Amino acid sequence: MSEATPRITAPYLDTFSHQTVRILGKVVQLRGEQATIDAGGQIAVLLNRDSHLTLNHAVEIVGKVQNDLSVKVLASTDFGTNIDFAAVEAVVDATHRYKEIFYGDDS
């Protein structure tokens, strides 16, 4: 089985330091090889060569949480502009409230 990539928002970053996570957020700033996304709070994202983010678009990031709570991108997917972020946050909260359903008993 492959490594689980828990869905998180900004408030969960410190819980998942040094782990690979999945974040869906809105791109609010692009600056060279860095970006800022809003996912229940602002998250600094360290881009890779394959990252092609668009300002004000939703993006799903699979990345590793760094010591400073920035996220180093491993993969990214543009989700466009028609995303219900309240629903996204509700899903994230549910996956953490009932993590045994989503990630097994050993999470």
C-alpha positions in Angstrom: 0.0 0.0 0.0 1.3 3.5 -0.8 1.9 6.2 1.8 -1.2 8.0 3.0 -1.3 11.7 2.2 -3.7 13.2 4.8 -5.8 16.1 3.6 -5.0 19.2 5.8 -5.6 22.9 6.0 -3.2 25.5 7.6 -4.3 24.8 11.2 -3.0 21.2 10.9 0.5 22.0 9.5 2.3 21.7 12.8 0.8 18.3 13.4 2.2 16.9 10.1 5.8 18.4 10.2 8.2 16.3 8.0 5.2 14.4 6.5 3.7 14.3 3.0 0.3 15.9 2.9 -2.4 16.9 0.5 -3.8 20.5 0.6 -6.5 22.2 -1.5 -6.3 26.0 -1.4 -6.5 29.2 -3.4 -3.4 30.7 -4.9 -3.1 34.2 -3.4 0.5 35.1 -4.3 3.1 34.0 -6.8 6.7 35.1 -6.3 9.4 33.2 -8.3 9.8 29.8 -6.9 7.4 30.4 -4.0 3.7 30.9 -3.7 1.2 31.5 -1.0 -2.1 29.6 -0.8 -5.1 30.2 1.4 -6.3 26.9 2.9 -8.0 27.8 6.2 -5.0 30.2 6.6 -2.0 31.2 4.6 0.6 28.6 3.7 4.0 29.3 2.0 4.6 26.8 -0.8 8.0 26.0 -2.3 7.4 25.3 -6.0 9.2 22.7 -8.2 9.8 23.0 -12.0 6.6 21.2 -12.8 4.4 23.6 -10.7 2.3 25.8 -12.9 0.0 27.7 -10.5 -2.4 30.5 -11.6 -3.3 33.4 -9.3 -6.8 33.1 -7.8 -7.2 29.4 -8.9 -7.7 26.5 -6.6 -4.8 24.2 -6.5 -4.2 20.8 -4.9 -0.7 20.4 -3.5 0.9 17.1 -2.6 4.0 18.1 -0.6 6.2 17.7 2.4 5.8 20.0 5.4 9.1 21.6 6.3 10.5 22.7 9.7 9.3 26.3 9.1 5.8 24.9 8.2 6.2 25.8 4.5 5.3 23.0 2.1 7.7 21.7 -0.5 5.6 20.8 -3.6 6.0 17.2 -4.9 3.0 17.5 -7.3 0.3 20.1 -8.0 -3.0 20.1 -9.9 -5.0 23.2 -10.9 -8.6 22.9 -9.9 -9.8 26.2 -11.6 -12.0 28.7 -9.9 -15.3 26.9 -9.2 -14.4 25.3 -5.8 -16.5 25.4 -2.6 -13.8 26.0 0.0 -16.3 25.6 2.9 -17.0 22.0 1.6 -13.2 21.4 1.3 -12.7 22.4 5.0 -15.6 20.3 6.1 -14.1 17.2 4.4 -10.7 17.9 6.0 -12.3 18.2 9.4 -14.2 15.0 8.9 -11.0 13.1 7.8 -9.4 14.2 11.1 -12.4 13.6 13.3 -12.9 10.1 11.9 -9.3 9.3 10.8 -9.6 5.6 11.4 -12.1 5.4 8.5 -9.9 7.4 6.1 -6.3 6.3 7.2 -6.7 3.1 9.2 -6.2 2.5 12.9 -2.5 3.2 13.0 -2.7 6.9 12.1 
